Amino acid sequence: MQQESNLFSQRLGEFITLGTGTSVGIPIIGCDCDVCTSPNPKNQRGRTSVYVGAPEGGFLIDTPPELRLQLLRENIPWVHAVLYTHSHADHIFGLDDVRISGYRLEKPIMLHCEEIVEEQIRRSFNYAFEDPIHNLHHMARPRLEFTRVNLEAFDLLGLRIQPIRLMHGTLPILGYRINNIAFCTDVSEIPPESWQHLEGLDYLIIDALRIKPHPTHFNLEQSLEVVERVKPKRAYFTHISHSLEHEEINASLPDHIELAYDGLSLPLN
């Protein structure tokens, strides 16, 4: 356990945007646009996810398909838990990459989510929750356990977590407020009862997919309107498509607002 503590102290108190891209990632397969072919690493965006270095360990928000590469890039050796926003493929299909954490820590990785998300994960990763028929070696089955999340605040690894109801088109999903940071991805509407959880923020990280309107995501104009209403000290936009070039868009934004990028680290005060 001493080794575990030393490893996690490297990222203690950090909120890291592991991935900041839309559902197909950037660059997009087969696309030769200026952003997809850009040499600027901040235009290379994995699917959206977050790592939080909490006082008693580390946890993720969502498990995208690039999760293994994201954890290796940030030198994160294992995680204790996952929070889920919703169950779309770009947010859950890296779950097997936390399998190694369960065996290194010798305990289940806790998956915190709503009932509808648990149902989808159980269907998509049935081998993780059913007794295996073949190949019964000790690493054949991930060590995972579910914890149901509702809209009540709860404690996780020494931090207070406040779920925030958001809408992703017609799908109810969750954002999360953790200390001075709120993370709201894949959002197209903020219900009236949720605005209170966005008051007094140091950092707001929110969906801003593209310039044009979209039926299930805020576009850049809508996200700027949210920032103007809640007035965080700083705001970062995530879940970004290839229509937003990092340097060009940042040059057009107010000084306290910018596009997030893979590997951005913010302090959890």
C-alpha positions, 0 to 999 in steps of 0.5 A, a space after each residue: 500500500 505504501 507503493 500505491 500511495 507514492 504512485 498516486 501522490 504524483 497526481 494528487 489534487 489534479 483534475 486532468 482532461 484525458 480526452 477532449 474529442 467528440 465521439 469519433 475522435 480527432 483525427 477522424 479516420 479518412 479525413 484530410 481536413 486542416 484540423 485532422 492533419 494538423 501537427 499541433 498536438 492540441 488538435 489531436 483529441 481522444 474521446 472525452 474522459 477525466 482523471 481525478 487525483 483524490 486524497 484517497 486514490 484516483 478515479 475516472 469520469 467515463 472510460 473511452 476507447 483510448 483509455 489505455 493510451 490516455 493513462 499511459 500518457 499521463 503516467 497513471 498506474 491504476 484507478 480505484 473507481 469510475 463515475 459515468 455520465 451516460 452509456 454511449 459507446 465513446 464513454 464506456 467502451 474502454 472499461 476493460 482497461 481498468 481490469 488491470 487496476 482491480 488485480 493490482 489493487 486486489 479489490 473491485 473497481 467501483 463503478 458509480 452510475 445511474 441504473 440505465 447506465 448499469 444496465 447498458 454496461 452489463 449488456 456490453 461487458 457481460 463477461 465481466 458480470 457472469 460466471 465464466 464457462 471457459 478460461 477460468 484463470 485469475 485475470 479472465 474476469 474483471 473485478 468490478 462492482 456497481 454503486 447506484 448514483 442519484 442526484 444526491 451528493 456523495 463522498 468518494 475517495 476523500 472528495 464530495 461529489 455532486 451529480 448534476 442533471 443534464 440533458 443530452 438531446 432527450 436523454 437524461 445524463 449526469 455532469 459532476 461538480 467536484 470541489 471547485 470544478 464542474 464537468 458537463 459533457 455531452 449536454 444540450 440543455 441544463 434543467 432549471 434545478 441544475 443551475 445552482 450547482 454551477 454557481 461559484 466555480 473556479 473552473 467550468 468544463 463544458 461541451 462545445 461541439 462545433 460552430 453549427 447547432 447540433 440536436 444533442 450538444 451545445 455549440 460554441 455560441 450556446 456554451 459561451 452563453 452558459 459561461 456568461 450566465 454562471 460566470 466561473 473564473 475560467 471555462 474550458 470547452 470539451 467534446 470538440 469536433 474537427 470544426 474547431 482548430 485549437 489556436 484559431 478558436 482560442 484567439 477568438 475567445 475571451 481571455 478566461 475561456 479556451 478550448 481544453 486539450 488532452 492532458 490539461 491539468 487543473 488544481 482541485 482546491 
